[in-house]
Amino acid sequence: MPFDRMMRGLAAAVLLASTAALGACSSTVADLPGIGVPADAPERPKDAGGYLPVHDLPPDRNEATMKPADQAKLEAELKAARERQATAAAQNAAAASDVAANAATGR
């Protein structure tokens, strides 16, 4: 039993060491000119940059919002387009079921 535990511990240690070694090499291999980076790749910036400005708000808009009449017109156009799509989808489904029924009966 102790030999089996020792072999498991040794295998875990080898696995951990190889993972650490490969992880450490990946950053240096990626920077090699012939292996990691293509020849036509743009040059990397000298500094990492910093954090993105997540708390900065966009500037206020210059144009006015939609008038209620324009918004109602746009909503009506969208509803009409949705109804046309639903009608077309229903017609396509009916045609497909007719084709399937005819194929099943051998017509």
C-alpha positions as CSV (number, residue, x, y, z in Angstrom):
1,M,0.0,0.0,0.0
2,P,2.7,2.6,0.9
3,F,4.3,2.0,-2.5
4,D,1.1,2.8,-4.4
5,R,0.6,6.0,-2.4
6,M,4.1,7.0,-3.1
7,M,3.7,6.4,-6.9
8,R,0.4,8.5,-6.8
9,G,2.2,11.3,-5.0
10,L,5.1,11.1,-7.4
11,A,2.8,11.2,-10.5
12,A,0.9,14.2,-9.0
13,A,4.1,16.0,-8.4
14,V,5.4,15.3,-12.0
15,L,2.0,16.5,-13.4
16,L,2.1,19.7,-11.3
17,A,5.7,20.4,-12.3
18,S,5.1,19.8,-16.0
19,T,2.0,22.1,-15.9
20,A,4.0,24.8,-14.2
21,A,6.9,24.4,-16.7
22,L,4.7,24.5,-19.8
23,G,2.7,27.5,-18.4
24,A,5.9,29.4,-17.8
25,C,7.2,28.7,-21.3
26,S,4.1,29.7,-23.2
27,S,4.7,33.4,-22.6
28,T,8.3,33.3,-23.8
29,V,7.6,31.0,-26.8
30,A,4.8,33.4,-28.0
31,D,7.4,36.2,-28.3
32,L,9.9,34.3,-30.4
33,P,10.0,35.8,-33.9
34,G,10.1,32.5,-35.9
35,I,7.6,30.5,-33.8
36,G,5.0,32.5,-31.9
37,V,4.3,35.7,-33.8
38,P,3.6,35.8,-37.6
39,A,5.9,38.0,-39.7
40,D,3.1,40.4,-40.7
41,A,1.7,40.9,-37.2
42,P,1.7,44.5,-35.9
43,E,4.2,45.3,-33.2
44,R,3.1,45.0,-29.6
45,P,2.7,48.2,-27.6
46,K,5.5,48.9,-25.1
47,D,3.1,49.3,-22.1
48,A,0.0,47.2,-21.4
49,G,-2.3,50.3,-21.4
50,G,-4.4,50.2,-18.3
51,Y,-7.9,49.6,-17.4
52,L,-10.9,50.4,-19.6
53,P,-12.9,53.5,-18.6
54,V,-16.0,51.7,-17.5
55,H,-17.4,54.6,-15.4
56,D,-17.1,57.2,-18.2
57,L,-20.4,58.2,-19.6
58,P,-21.0,58.9,-23.3
59,P,-21.6,62.5,-24.2
60,D,-25.2,63.7,-24.4
61,R,-26.9,63.4,-27.8
62,N,-27.4,66.5,-30.0
63,E,-30.4,65.3,-31.9
64,A,-33.9,65.3,-30.3
65,T,-35.8,62.1,-29.4
66,M,-38.5,60.7,-31.7
67,K,-41.8,62.4,-31.6
68,P,-44.7,60.3,-30.4
69,A,-46.3,60.3,-33.9
70,D,-43.1,59.1,-35.5
71,Q,-42.8,56.4,-32.9
72,A,-46.3,55.2,-33.4
73,K,-45.8,55.1,-37.1
74,L,-42.6,53.1,-36.7
75,E,-44.3,50.7,-34.3
76,A,-47.2,50.2,-36.8
77,E,-44.7,49.4,-39.6
78,L,-42.9,46.9,-37.4
79,K,-46.2,45.2,-36.5
80,A,-47.2,45.0,-40.1
81,A,-43.8,43.5,-41.0
82,R,-44.2,40.9,-38.2
83,E,-47.7,39.9,-39.5
84,R,-46.3,39.6,-43.0
85,Q,-43.5,37.3,-41.8
86,A,-46.0,35.2,-39.7
87,T,-48.3,34.8,-42.8
88,A,-45.4,33.9,-45.0
89,A,-44.1,31.3,-42.5
90,A,-47.5,29.8,-42.2
91,Q,-47.8,29.5,-46.0
92,N,-44.4,27.9,-46.2
93,A,-45.2,25.4,-43.4
94,A,-48.5,24.5,-45.2
95,A,-46.7,24.0,-48.5
96,A,-44.1,21.9,-46.9
97,S,-46.7,19.7,-45.2
98,D,-48.5,19.3,-48.5
99,V,-45.3,18.2,-50.2
100,A,-44.6,15.7,-47.4
101,A,-48.1,14.3,-47.5
102,N,-47.9,13.9,-51.3
103,A,-44.6,12.2,-50.9
104,A,-46.0,9.8,-48.3
105,T,-49.0,8.9,-50.5
106,G,-46.8,8.5,-53.6
107,R,-48.3,11.3,-55.7
